[in-house]
Amino acid sequence: MAIRQIVKEGDSVLTKHCREVVKFDDRLAQLIDDMTETLHDSGGVGLAAPQVGIIRRVVVIDVSKEQNQVIELVNPVIIESSGEQEGLEGCLSCPGEWGITKRPNYVKVKAFDRHGNEFTIDGEELLARAFCHELDHLEGILFKQKASKMLTPEEYEEMFG
């Protein structure tokens, strides 16, 4: 495994629509392993392949405090959502920037694992938010495009300091 460099806002790779994964092989497994290590090293809760420069539909998410419950999603699609939540979001590709976004409170995702096995997974609250945020990356969308308000560093410090 290796820690990969996280692509920052302004790099065109973050605006691209990602291609589906068609080969479930050792290269895909290595990408997922590297993304997981990069995610844990960064302290984030989710990472999409374009954030490490790969224009493929791959996401890793870990909302656990122990960073040991990684959810691997290949070719993920939201198939159901309900409710609404509004909250703070940031992004590893937009360091130091925070905004308020509305997301569904519940999301069901259909995806494949690293071996090509299809599954569905439900998420509520933070996990639903993470699913939406990371799947947006696969469409070339940054959270800032969906934010109702971006916070200044002073506002962020005052609210969440």
N, C-alpha and C positions, 0 to 999 in steps of 0.2 A: 504494500500500500504506500501511497505517497500523498502528501499535501499538495494540492494544486493551487495555483494563483487564482484569486477571485477577480473576475472581470468587473470593472467599475463603469458606472453610468457614463455615457458618451461613446462607449465602444459599440459599434453597429451590431455586433453579435446579439446584444440584448434586445434588439428591435426585430429580430427575425422570427418567422414562424418555424418551429422546429419540425423536423422530419420524424416519421414513425420509425421505431426500431423494428428491423425485419430479421436480424440475426441475433439469436440468443446464444452467445458464445463466451469464450474466455475474455475477449476484449470488453464486452459489456460488463461482465463480472468485475473486471479490473476497474472500469470506470465507476461502477457503483461503490466498490470498496474505497477508491480514492475520494469520491464525493463524500462518503461517510466520514472518513478521516478528516477531510477538509472542513466539513460541517462541525464536527466536534472540536476541532482546533480553533474555529472561529467563534464558538459560543452561540451560534445562531440556532434556530429551530427548524429551518428548511433550506434546501439548496437544490436548484434546478440546473440541469446540464449546461444551458447557455451561460450560466454564471461562472463556469470553468472553461468557456470557449467552445463547447461541443453543442452543435445544433441538432440535438436528438431529444426525443420525448422521454426523459428520465428525470426522476425527482427522488430525493431522500428527505425524510422528515423525522425529527425526534423531538417531541414535546416533553419528554420525561426529564425529571430533574437529574437523574443519574446518567443520562446520555447512553442508555443501553437498550432502548426500545425503538430501534430504527425501523421506519416504514419505507420500503423500497417500492416505487411505482414506475412501471415501464408502460408507455403509451396510455397514461391515465386519462379518463373522461369523467366529468361530473354527470351522473345520471339522475340525480335527485337532489333537491335542496329545499329548505323551508326556514321560516323564521327570519329574524334580522338581529344583527348585533352591530354596534358601532364602537370602535376602539382604536387604540394606538397601534400603528404599524411602522416598522423600519425595514431596512433591507441591507443585506451584506454588500450589495452592489452600489448602495447609496449611503456610505458610512456617515454617521452623524446627522442624518436627516430623518425626521419623524413626521408622520401625518395621521389624521383621523380618517378612517375609512369605514364604510358600511359593507358588511358581508353577511351571507346567510349564517344562521346560528347552527344549522344542521346541514350536512352534505354527505351524500353517498357517492363513492368513486368506484368505477370499474377500471381495473388495470391488470397488468401481467407482472409476475415476479421475474427474477433474473433467469429463470429456467423456461419461461414461456407459458407458465400456468396462469390461467385467468382467475381472478378473484374479485370480490367486492369488499369495501371497507367503509364503515360509517365513522363520521367525526362530528363532534359537537364543540361549540365554543372555540377554544384556542386551536384545536385540531382542524375544525371546519375552516377557520380563518387561514391556517397554514396551507391546507389543501388549495383553497382559492388563490392565495398569494402565489404559490409555487406553480400552479397550473397556468396562471396568467403569464408567468415567465415563458412558458412554452409557446405562447401566442405572441411574444414580443412586447408584452405589456408590463410596465413597472407600476408599483403600488401608487406612485405619485400621480399617475394618470387617473386614479380612482379616488384619491383623497379629496375630502370635502374641505379640508384645511391642512396646510403644512404648518408645523410649529417652528418658531424661531428657537435658537438654542436657549434663550432666556425663558421662553414659555415652557419648553420641555423641562428645564431645571426647576422652575417654579411648581409645575404640576407633578413631576415624577422624581425630582431631585434625589 
